[in-house]
Amino acid sequence: MVASVLQPAELEMISARLKELPEFPPQARLRKNDWLGAIGVFLLVFLSTFPVVLPFIFIHELHPAMRTSNLIAIVMLFITGYAFARLSGHHPWLMGIGMVGLGSFLVAMTMALGG
């Protein structure tokens, strides 16, 4: 479609400019920064979810383990909201309570759906 609206001279000019582009490397390589970024993302996800999983390791009954896990997640939400508000210049307690409200709503929705 694009070639149909271009004049032959324009098409030749575009073709010549494309041929001047440097060659792609033969193979993509992961560099040190790529590996460090991947490790950083892994640690962030692992360390933020591991405390929520701990009750399932130590409490063998499902219902108390789920409620303990929910409590840990809500406490983590409060701490995260509080820290975020302090760094961004907002009211820490309001943001912490807002995050707890959001977390409580999500837990309530999960429980209502059978979780």
N, CA, C and O atoms as CSV, one atom per row, in Angstrom:
chain,resi,resn,atom,element,x,y,z
A,1,MET,N,N,0.820,-1.180,0.000
A,1,MET,CA,C,0.000,0.000,0.000
A,1,MET,C,C,0.876,1.262,0.000
A,1,MET,O,O,0.595,2.221,-0.719
A,2,VAL,N,N,1.934,1.249,0.811
A,2,VAL,CA,C,2.820,2.411,0.871
A,2,VAL,C,C,3.556,2.571,-0.463
A,2,VAL,O,O,3.693,3.684,-0.970
A,3,ALA,N,N,4.025,1.466,-1.023
A,3,ALA,CA,C,4.772,1.532,-2.278
A,3,ALA,C,C,3.900,2.063,-3.408
A,3,ALA,O,O,4.419,2.666,-4.347
A,4,SER,N,N,2.603,1.857,-3.341
A,4,SER,CA,C,1.731,2.313,-4.421
A,4,SER,C,C,1.594,3.829,-4.449
A,4,SER,O,O,1.265,4.381,-5.499
A,5,VAL,N,N,1.827,4.513,-3.359
A,5,VAL,CA,C,1.693,5.977,-3.338
A,5,VAL,C,C,3.039,6.679,-3.508
A,5,VAL,O,O,3.083,7.902,-3.637
A,6,LEU,N,N,4.134,5.923,-3.508
A,6,LEU,CA,C,5.456,6.528,-3.679
A,6,LEU,C,C,5.863,6.537,-5.145
A,6,LEU,O,O,5.524,5.637,-5.912
A,7,GLN,N,N,6.596,7.574,-5.508
A,7,GLN,CA,C,7.164,7.657,-6.843
A,7,GLN,C,C,8.380,6.730,-6.896
A,7,GLN,O,O,8.973,6.452,-5.854
A,8,PRO,N,N,8.765,6.247,-8.068
A,8,PRO,CA,C,9.927,5.348,-8.165
A,8,PRO,C,C,11.200,5.956,-7.576
A,8,PRO,O,O,11.996,5.244,-6.964
A,9,ALA,N,N,11.401,7.256,-7.751
A,9,ALA,CA,C,12.604,7.897,-7.202
A,9,ALA,C,C,12.561,7.880,-5.671
A,9,ALA,O,O,13.584,7.656,-5.024
A,10,GLU,N,N,11.392,8.113,-5.099
A,10,GLU,CA,C,11.254,8.081,-3.643
A,10,GLU,C,C,11.493,6.670,-3.113
A,10,GLU,O,O,12.128,6.486,-2.075
A,11,LEU,N,N,10.985,5.688,-3.829
A,11,LEU,CA,C,11.163,4.291,-3.424
A,11,LEU,C,C,12.637,3.903,-3.462
A,11,LEU,O,O,13.115,3.199,-2.572
A,12,GLU,N,N,13.367,4.358,-4.490
A,12,GLU,CA,C,14.800,4.087,-4.591
A,12,GLU,C,C,15.559,4.774,-3.450
A,12,GLU,O,O,16.492,4.199,-2.890
A,13,MET,N,N,15.159,5.998,-3.108
A,13,MET,CA,C,15.835,6.733,-2.043
A,13,MET,C,C,15.627,6.017,-0.700
A,13,MET,O,O,16.569,5.884,0.082
A,14,ILE,N,N,14.423,5.565,-0.437
A,14,ILE,CA,C,14.144,4.836,0.810
A,14,ILE,C,C,14.925,3.531,0.844
A,14,ILE,O,O,15.485,3.162,1.876
A,15,SER,N,N,14.961,2.829,-0.294
A,15,SER,CA,C,15.698,1.567,-0.362
A,15,SER,C,C,17.183,1.797,-0.102
A,15,SER,O,O,17.808,1.017,0.617
A,16,ALA,N,N,17.750,2.845,-0.668
A,16,ALA,CA,C,19.169,3.138,-0.475
A,16,ALA,C,C,19.454,3.492,0.983
A,16,ALA,O,O,20.473,3.070,1.531
A,17,ARG,N,N,18.578,4.252,1.611
A,17,ARG,CA,C,18.787,4.623,3.012
A,17,ARG,C,C,18.658,3.409,3.930
A,17,ARG,O,O,19.377,3.307,4.924
A,18,LEU,N,N,17.751,2.492,3.605
A,18,LEU,CA,C,17.617,1.275,4.403
A,18,LEU,C,C,18.860,0.402,4.287
A,18,LEU,O,O,19.264,-0.238,5.258
A,19,LYS,N,N,19.469,0.373,3.102
A,19,LYS,CA,C,20.690,-0.413,2.912
A,19,LYS,C,C,21.877,0.180,3.665
A,19,LYS,O,O,22.840,-0.532,3.952
A,20,GLU,N,N,21.824,1.483,3.992
A,20,GLU,CA,C,22.907,2.144,4.729
A,20,GLU,C,C,22.846,1.877,6.230
A,20,GLU,O,O,23.812,2.145,6.945
A,21,LEU,N,N,21.737,1.358,6.706
A,21,LEU,CA,C,21.617,1.093,8.135
A,21,LEU,C,C,22.620,0.034,8.563
A,21,LEU,O,O,22.932,-0.870,7.787
A,22,PRO,N,N,23.130,0.133,9.790
A,22,PRO,CA,C,24.089,-0.881,10.243
A,22,PRO,C,C,23.411,-2.242,10.378
A,22,PRO,O,O,22.202,-2.348,10.586
A,23,GLU,N,N,24.231,-3.264,10.251
A,23,GLU,CA,C,23.736,-4.636,10.353
A,23,GLU,C,C,23.306,-4.939,11.785
A,23,GLU,O,O,23.879,-4.420,12.744
A,24,PHE,N,N,22.306,-5.772,11.909
A,24,PHE,CA,C,21.914,-6.240,13.231
A,24,PHE,C,C,22.967,-7.212,13.745
A,24,PHE,O,O,23.605,-7.909,12.956
A,25,PRO,N,N,23.153,-7.265,15.061
A,25,PRO,CA,C,24.087,-8.275,15.567
A,25,PRO,C,C,23.549,-9.673,15.241
A,25,PRO,O,O,22.336,-9.878,15.208
A,26,PRO,N,N,24.442,-10.624,15.001
A,26,PRO,CA,C,23.989,-11.962,14.595
A,26,PRO,C,C,23.148,-12.659,15.667
A,26,PRO,O,O,22.302,-13.497,15.356
A,27,GLN,N,N,23.392,-12.305,16.929
A,27,GLN,CA,C,22.684,-12.993,18.009
A,27,GLN,C,C,22.489,-12.015,19.168
A,27,GLN,O,O,23.407,-11.282,19.537
A,28,ALA,N,N,21.300,-12.013,19.728
A,28,ALA,CA,C,21.046,-11.150,20.884
A,28,ALA,C,C,21.768,-11.726,22.099
A,28,ALA,O,O,21.784,-12.940,22.304
A,29,ARG,N,N,22.355,-10.858,22.889
A,29,ARG,CA,C,23.103,-11.286,24.068
A,29,ARG,C,C,22.554,-10.589,25.296
A,29,ARG,O,O,22.178,-9.418,25.246
A,30,LEU,N,N,22.513,-11.309,26.382
A,30,LEU,CA,C,22.146,-10.710,27.652
A,30,LEU,C,C,23.402,-10.138,28.288
A,30,LEU,O,O,24.418,-10.821,28.418
A,31,ARG,N,N,23.319,-8.898,28.676
A,31,ARG,CA,C,24.453,-8.216,29.285
A,31,ARG,C,C,24.306,-8.235,30.811
A,31,ARG,O,O,23.302,-8.706,31.347
A,32,LYS,N,N,25.318,-7.716,31.488
A,32,LYS,CA,C,25.335,-7.705,32.952
A,32,LYS,C,C,24.120,-6.962,33.505
A,32,LYS,O,O,23.494,-7.430,34.456
A,33,ASN,N,N,23.777,-5.808,32.921
A,33,ASN,CA,C,22.622,-5.044,33.394
A,33,ASN,C,C,21.314,-5.809,33.208
A,33,ASN,O,O,20.405,-5.674,34.026
A,34,ASP,N,N,21.205,-6.601,32.161
A,34,ASP,CA,C,20.009,-7.420,31.947
A,34,ASP,C,C,19.862,-8.444,33.070
A,34,ASP,O,O,18.774,-8.621,33.619
A,35,TRP,N,N,20.962,-9.117,33.409
A,35,TRP,CA,C,20.931,-10.122,34.473
A,35,TRP,C,C,20.642,-9.473,35.823
A,35,TRP,O,O,19.862,-10.005,36.613
A,36,LEU,N,N,21.266,-8.330,36.092
A,36,LEU,CA,C,21.020,-7.644,37.357
A,36,LEU,C,C,19.570,-7.178,37.460
A,36,LEU,O,O,18.972,-7.256,38.533
A,37,GLY,N,N,19.008,-6.702,36.369
A,37,GLY,CA,C,17.600,-6.302,36.358
A,37,GLY,C,C,16.677,-7.486,36.601
A,37,GLY,O,O,15.703,-7.375,37.346
A,38,ALA,N,N,16.977,-8.618,35.976
A,38,ALA,CA,C,16.160,-9.818,36.169
A,38,ALA,C,C,16.238,-10.307,37.609
A,38,ALA,O,O,15.226,-10.696,38.192
A,39,ILE,N,N,17.429,-10.286,38.179
A,39,ILE,CA,C,17.591,-10.699,39.581
A,39,ILE,C,C,16.848,-9.734,40.502
A,39,ILE,O,O,16.227,-10.159,41.477
A,40,GLY,N,N,16.909,-8.435,40.194
A,40,GLY,CA,C,16.199,-7.438,40.991
A,40,GLY,C,C,14.693,-7.648,40.964
A,40,GLY,O,O,14.038,-7.556,42.002
A,41,VAL,N,N,14.137,-7.927,39.792
A,41,VAL,CA,C,12.701,-8.172,39.682
A,41,VAL,C,C,12.324,-9.448,40.433
A,41,VAL,O,O,11.312,-9.486,41.132
A,42,PHE,N,N,13.147,-10.500,40.283
A,42,PHE,CA,C,12.881,-11.740,41.002
A,42,PHE,C,C,12.853,-11.503,42.512
A,42,PHE,O,O,11.935,-11.955,43.196
A,43,LEU,N,N,13.862,-10.793,43.032
A,43,LEU,CA,C,13.929,-10.544,44.469
A,43,LEU,C,C,12.754,-9.692,44.940
A,43,LEU,O,O,12.206,-9.929,46.016
A,44,LEU,N,N,12.369,-8.708,44.141
A,44,LEU,CA,C,11.235,-7.864,44.513
A,44,LEU,C,C,9.954,-8.675,44.619
A,44,LEU,O,O,9.203,-8.533,45.584
A,45,VAL,N,N,9.704,-9.519,43.635
A,45,VAL,CA,C,8.490,-10.345,43.661
A,45,VAL,C,C,8.568,-11.375,44.779
A,45,VAL,O,O,7.598,-11.565,45.512
A,46,PHE,N,N,9.700,-12.037,44.915
A,46,PHE,CA,C,9.852,-13.076,45.933
A,46,PHE,C,C,9.707,-12.498,47.333
A,46,PHE,O,O,8.962,-13.038,48.151
A,47,LEU,N,N,10.410,-11.408,47.617
A,47,LEU,CA,C,10.386,-10.845,48.960
A,47,LEU,C,C,9.055,-10.197,49.311
A,47,LEU,O,O,8.715,-10.089,50.489
A,48,SER,N,N,8.295,-9.764,48.309
A,48,SER,CA,C,7.000,-9.168,48.611
A,48,SER,C,C,5.896,-10.218,48.753
A,48,SER,O,O,4.864,-9.940,49.364
A,49,THR,N,N,6.089,-11.396,48.211
A,49,THR,CA,C,5.063,-12.432,48.346
A,49,THR,C,C,5.396,-13.478,49.400
A,49,THR,O,O,4.495,-14.158,49.890
A,50,PHE,N,N,6.657,-13.621,49.758
A,50,PHE,CA,C,7.045,-14.658,50.708
A,50,PHE,C,C,6.380,-14.502,52.077
A,50,PHE,O,O,5.934,-15.503,52.637
A,51,PRO,N,N,6.292,-13.281,52.646
A,51,PRO,CA,C,5.612,-13.166,53.939
A,51,PRO,C,C,4.147,-13.600,53.892
A,51,PRO,O,O,3.613,-14.093,54.885
A,52,VAL,N,N,3.508,-13.421,52.758
A,52,VAL,CA,C,2.102,-13.810,52.624
A,52,VAL,C,C,1.969,-15.330,52.522
A,52,VAL,O,O,0.916,-15.878,52.849
A,53,VAL,N,N,3.007,-16.007,52.079
A,53,VAL,CA,C,2.992,-17.465,51.936
A,53,VAL,C,C,3.366,-18.170,53.240
A,53,VAL,O,O,2.972,-19.315,53.464
A,54,LEU,N,N,4.116,-17.496,54.089
A,54,LEU,CA,C,4.600,-18.122,55.329
A,54,LEU,C,C,3.514,-18.798,56.173
A,54,LEU,O,O,3.759,-19.897,56.671
A,55,PRO,N,N,2.338,-18.212,56.362
A,55,PRO,CA,C,1.332,-18.904,57.173
A,55,PRO,C,C,0.955,-20.288,56.636
A,55,PRO,O,O,0.636,-21.186,57.414
A,56,PHE,N,N,0.991,-20.460,55.339
A,56,PHE,CA,C,0.651,-21.763,54.757
A,56,PHE,C,C,1.729,-22.798,55.038
A,56,PHE,O,O,1.465,-23.999,54.985
A,57,ILE,N,N,2.936,-22.346,55.334
A,57,ILE,CA,C,4.018,-23.268,55.671
A,57,ILE,C,C,3.889,-23.727,57.120
A,57,ILE,O,O,4.111,-24.898,57.428
A,58,PHE,N,N,3.527,-22.797,58.012
A,58,PHE,CA,C,3.530,-23.097,59.437
A,58,PHE,C,C,2.164,-23.461,60.007
A,58,PHE,O,O,2.099,-24.128,61.040
A,59,ILE,N,N,1.089,-23.052,59.381
A,59,ILE,CA,C,-0.259,-23.372,59.872
A,59,ILE,C,C,-0.851,-24.414,58.931
A,59,ILE,O,O,-1.005,-24.160,57.737
A,60,HIS,N,N,-1.179,-25.570,59.459
A,60,HIS,CA,C,-1.597,-26.679,58.605
A,60,HIS,C,C,-3.084,-26.670,58.287
A,60,HIS,O,O,-3.515,-27.354,57.358
A,61,GLU,N,N,-3.878,-25.911,59.036
A,61,GLU,CA,C,-5.301,-25.795,58.725
A,61,GLU,C,C,-5.490,-24.642,57.747
A,61,GLU,O,O,-4.921,-23.565,57.924
A,62,LEU,N,N,-6.283,-24.876,56.727
A,62,LEU,CA,C,-6.400,-23.923,55.627
A,62,LEU,C,C,-7.025,-22.599,56.063
A,62,LEU,O,O,-6.471,-21.540,55.766
A,63,HIS,N,N,-8.159,-22.629,56.756
A,63,HIS,CA,C,-8.886,-21.402,57.089
A,63,HIS,C,C,-8.042,-20.439,57.942
A,63,HIS,O,O,-7.930,-19.268,57.578
A,64,PRO,N,N,-7.450,-20.879,59.050
A,64,PRO,CA,C,-6.609,-19.942,59.812
A,64,PRO,C,C,-5.381,-19.461,59.021
A,64,PRO,O,O,-4.947,-18.321,59.183
A,65,ALA,N,N,-4.836,-20.313,58.185
A,65,ALA,CA,C,-3.681,-19.910,57.380
A,65,ALA,C,C,-4.077,-18.812,56.387
A,65,ALA,O,O,-3.327,-17.859,56.182
A,66,MET,N,N,-5.254,-18.948,55.774
A,66,MET,CA,C,-5.711,-17.924,54.826
A,66,MET,C,C,-5.954,-16.599,55.527
A,66,MET,O,O,-5.567,-15.548,55.018
A,67,ARG,N,N,-6.595,-16.639,56.695
A,67,ARG,CA,C,-6.878,-15.391,57.408
A,67,ARG,C,C,-5.589,-14.740,57.916
A,67,ARG,O,O,-5.473,-13.515,57.896
A,68,THR,N,N,-4.636,-15.528,58.363
A,68,THR,CA,C,-3.345,-14.983,58.789
A,68,THR,C,C,-2.618,-14.372,57.600
A,68,THR,O,O,-2.016,-13.305,57.713
A,69,SER,N,N,-2.674,-15.045,56.472
A,69,SER,CA,C,-2.062,-14.530,55.254
A,69,SER,C,C,-2.715,-13.213,54.844
A,69,SER,O,O,-2.024,-12.273,54.451
A,70,ASN,N,N,-4.047,-13.140,54.934
A,70,ASN,CA,C,-4.753,-11.901,54.616
A,70,ASN,C,C,-4.323,-10.774,55.552
A,70,ASN,O,O,-4.124,-9.642,55.112
A,71,LEU,N,N,-4.180,-11.080,56.831
A,71,LEU,CA,C,-3.763,-10.070,57.803
A,71,LEU,C,C,-2.353,-9.551,57.481
A,71,LEU,O,O,-2.098,-8.348,57.536
A,72,ILE,N,N,-1.457,-10.461,57.150
A,72,ILE,CA,C,-0.094,-10.057,56.795
A,72,ILE,C,C,-0.114,-9.169,55.551
A,72,ILE,O,O,0.594,-8.164,55.490
A,73,ALA,N,N,-0.919,-9.540,54.570
A,73,ALA,CA,C,-1.002,-8.743,53.344
A,73,ALA,C,C,-1.550,-7.351,53.638
A,73,ALA,O,O,-1.073,-6.368,53.070
A,74,ILE,N,N,-2.544,-7.254,54.516
A,74,ILE,CA,C,-3.117,-5.947,54.838
A,74,ILE,C,C,-2.108,-5.094,55.607
A,74,ILE,O,O,-2.012,-3.889,55.372
A,75,VAL,N,N,-1.362,-5.702,56.514
A,75,VAL,CA,C,-0.321,-4.956,57.233
A,75,VAL,C,C,0.742,-4.461,56.246
A,75,VAL,O,O,1.203,-3.324,56.345
A,76,MET,N,N,1.122,-5.307,55.311
A,76,MET,CA,C,2.100,-4.895,54.301
A,76,MET,C,C,1.548,-3.759,53.439
A,76,MET,O,O,2.289,-2.850,53.062
A,77,LEU,N,N,0.253,-3.807,53.127
A,77,LEU,CA,C,-0.348,-2.717,52.365
A,77,LEU,C,C,-0.295,-1.410,53.148
A,77,LEU,O,O,-0.006,-0.357,52.581
A,78,PHE,N,N,-0.575,-1.474,54.458
A,78,PHE,CA,C,-0.517,-0.261,55.273
A,78,PHE,C,C,0.898,0.313,55.276
A,78,PHE,O,O,1.089,1.515,55.095
A,79,ILE,N,N,1.881,-0.552,55.480
A,79,ILE,CA,C,3.280,-0.096,55.520
A,79,ILE,C,C,3.677,0.510,54.176
A,79,ILE,O,O,4.351,1.539,54.129
A,80,THR,N,N,3.262,-0.127,53.090
A,80,THR,CA,C,3.584,0.379,51.756
A,80,THR,C,C,2.914,1.726,51.510
A,80,THR,O,O,3.550,2.654,51.010
A,81,GLY,N,N,1.630,1.838,51.860
A,81,GLY,CA,C,0.929,3.111,51.682
A,81,GLY,C,C,1.537,4.212,52.530
A,81,GLY,O,O,1.682,5.345,52.071
A,82,TYR,N,N,1.889,3.888,53.752
A,82,TYR,CA,C,2.498,4.851,54.668
A,82,TYR,C,C,3.833,5.351,54.101
A,82,TYR,O,O,4.094,6.553,54.064
A,83,ALA,N,N,4.670,4.407,53.662
A,83,ALA,CA,C,5.983,4.768,53.112
A,83,ALA,C,C,5.833,5.574,51.821
A,83,ALA,O,O,6.556,6.547,51.609
A,84,PHE,N,N,4.911,5.175,50.970
A,84,PHE,CA,C,4.693,5.899,49.716
A,84,PHE,C,C,4.266,7.340,49.989
A,84,PHE,O,O,4.747,8.273,49.347
A,85,ALA,N,N,3.356,7.507,50.950
A,85,ALA,CA,C,2.879,8.859,51.268
A,85,ALA,C,C,4.000,9.720,51.832
A,85,ALA,O,O,4.089,10.903,51.501
A,86,ARG,N,N,4.847,9.162,52.665
A,86,ARG,CA,C,5.965,9.936,53.221
A,86,ARG,C,C,6.911,10.383,52.117
A,86,ARG,O,O,7.408,11.509,52.142
A,87,LEU,N,N,7.164,9.509,51.147
A,87,LEU,CA,C,8.081,9.851,50.066
A,87,LEU,C,C,7.475,10.822,49.062
A,87,LEU,O,O,8.196,11.590,48.424
A,88,SER,N,N,6.151,10.792,48.919
A,88,SER,CA,C,5.505,11.636,47.910
A,88,SER,C,C,4.881,12.897,48.486
A,88,SER,O,O,4.280,13.676,47.747
A,89,GLY,N,N,5.010,13.114,49.792
A,89,GLY,CA,C,4.514,14.346,50.384
A,89,GLY,C,C,3.038,14.341,50.723
A,89,GLY,O,O,2.453,15.410,50.893
A,90,HIS,N,N,2.420,13.192,50.826
A,90,HIS,CA,C,1.014,13.086,51.200
A,90,HIS,C,C,0.896,12.747,52.687
A,90,HIS,O,O,1.901,12.647,53.390
A,91,HIS,N,N,-0.326,12.574,53.153
A,91,HIS,CA,C,-0.561,12.230,54.550
A,91,HIS,C,C,-0.340,10.728,54.742
A,91,HIS,O,O,-1.107,9.929,54.204
A,92,PRO,N,N,0.693,10.320,55.499
A,92,PRO,CA,C,1.024,8.899,55.636
A,92,PRO,C,C,-0.111,8.059,56.207
A,92,PRO,O,O,-0.395,6.977,55.692
A,93,TRP,N,N,-0.765,8.541,57.265
A,93,TRP,CA,C,-1.821,7.731,57.872
A,93,TRP,C,C,-3.017,7.573,56.937
A,93,TRP,O,O,-3.616,6.500,56.866
A,94,LEU,N,N,-3.364,8.643,56.220
A,94,LEU,CA,C,-4.500,8.539,55.290
A,94,LEU,C,C,-4.192,7.572,54.152
A,94,LEU,O,O,-5.037,6.766,53.763
A,95,MET,N,N,-2.984,7.661,53.628
A,95,MET,CA,C,-2.616,6.760,52.535
A,95,MET,C,C,-2.534,5.322,53.035
A,95,MET,O,O,-2.976,4.402,52.347
A,96,GLY,N,N,-1.969,5.119,54.232
A,96,GLY,CA,C,-1.906,3.772,54.797
A,96,GLY,C,C,-3.291,3.189,55.005
A,96,GLY,O,O,-3.541,2.031,54.668
A,97,ILE,N,N,-4.193,3.992,55.560
A,97,ILE,CA,C,-5.565,3.521,55.790
A,97,ILE,C,C,-6.282,3.299,54.456
A,97,ILE,O,O,-7.069,2.363,54.316
A,98,GLY,N,N,-6.004,4.166,53.481
A,98,GLY,CA,C,-6.593,3.971,52.149
A,98,GLY,C,C,-6.146,2.660,51.519
A,98,GLY,O,O,-6.942,1.954,50.899
A,99,MET,N,N,-4.876,2.343,51.681
A,99,MET,CA,C,-4.373,1.067,51.147
A,99,MET,C,C,-4.984,-0.117,51.892
A,99,MET,O,O,-5.288,-1.147,51.290
A,100,VAL,N,N,-5.162,0.037,53.213
A,100,VAL,CA,C,-5.821,-1.029,53.984
A,100,VAL,C,C,-7.259,-1.194,53.506
A,100,VAL,O,O,-7.751,-2.316,53.381
A,101,GLY,N,N,-7.933,-0.074,53.238
A,101,GLY,CA,C,-9.302,-0.145,52.716
A,101,GLY,C,C,-9.353,-0.873,51.388
A,101,GLY,O,O,-10.224,-1.713,51.163
A,102,LEU,N,N,-8.416,-0.550,50.508
A,102,LEU,CA,C,-8.357,-1.238,49.217
A,102,LEU,C,C,-8.073,-2.720,49.407
A,102,LEU,O,O,-8.710,-3.562,48.773
A,103,GLY,N,N,-7.118,-3.043,50.278
A,103,GLY,CA,C,-6.801,-4.453,50.538
A,103,GLY,C,C,-7.963,-5.192,51.160
A,103,GLY,O,O,-8.239,-6.336,50.797
A,104,SER,N,N,-8.658,-4.545,52.104
A,104,SER,CA,C,-9.820,-5.176,52.742
A,104,SER,C,C,-10.929,-5.420,51.728
A,104,SER,O,O,-11.595,-6.455,51.760
A,105,PHE,N,N,-11.121,-4.464,50.832
A,105,PHE,CA,C,-12.127,-4.640,49.779
A,105,PHE,C,C,-11.764,-5.826,48.891
A,105,PHE,O,O,-12.628,-6.636,48.554
A,106,LEU,N,N,-10.498,-5.933,48.511
A,106,LEU,CA,C,-10.076,-7.042,47.650
A,106,LEU,C,C,-10.217,-8.384,48.362
A,106,LEU,O,O,-10.627,-9.374,47.756
A,107,VAL,N,N,-9.869,-8.414,49.671
A,107,VAL,CA,C,-10.038,-9.662,50.442
A,107,VAL,C,C,-11.508,-10.011,50.534
A,107,VAL,O,O,-11.879,-11.173,50.371
A,108,ALA,N,N,-12.357,-9.018,50.793
A,108,ALA,CA,C,-13.807,-9.272,50.885
A,108,ALA,C,C,-14.353,-9.814,49.575
A,108,ALA,O,O,-15.175,-10.730,49.571
A,109,MET,N,N,-13.892,-9.243,48.452
A,109,MET,CA,C,-14.351,-9.727,47.145
A,109,MET,C,C,-13.867,-11.165,46.906
A,109,MET,O,O,-14.599,-11.988,46.357
A,110,THR,N,N,-12.643,-11.454,47.320
A,110,THR,CA,C,-12.115,-12.807,47.162
A,110,THR,C,C,-12.925,-13.796,47.996
A,110,THR,O,O,-13.261,-14.885,47.531
A,111,MET,N,N,-13.236,-13.407,49.234
A,111,MET,CA,C,-14.021,-14.279,50.104
A,111,MET,C,C,-15.430,-14.470,49.546
A,111,MET,O,O,-15.974,-15.572,49.612
A,112,ALA,N,N,-16.020,-13.417,49.003
A,112,ALA,CA,C,-17.359,-13.511,48.433
A,112,ALA,C,C,-17.382,-14.429,47.214
A,112,ALA,O,O,-18.401,-15.052,46.913
A,113,LEU,N,N,-16.272,-14.504,46.532
A,113,LEU,CA,C,-16.193,-15.375,45.352
A,113,LEU,C,C,-15.716,-16.785,45.681
A,113,LEU,O,O,-15.474,-17.595,44.786
A,114,GLY,N,N,-15.585,-17.068,46.980
A,114,GLY,CA,C,-15.256,-18.425,47.399
A,114,GLY,C,C,-13.809,-18.638,47.770
A,114,GLY,O,O,-13.408,-19.778,48.009
A,115,GLY,N,N,-13.008,-17.593,47.830
A,115,GLY,CA,C,-11.587,-17.759,48.148
A,115,GLY,C,C,-11.291,-17.672,49.617
A,115,GLY,O,O,-10.135,-17.794,50.023
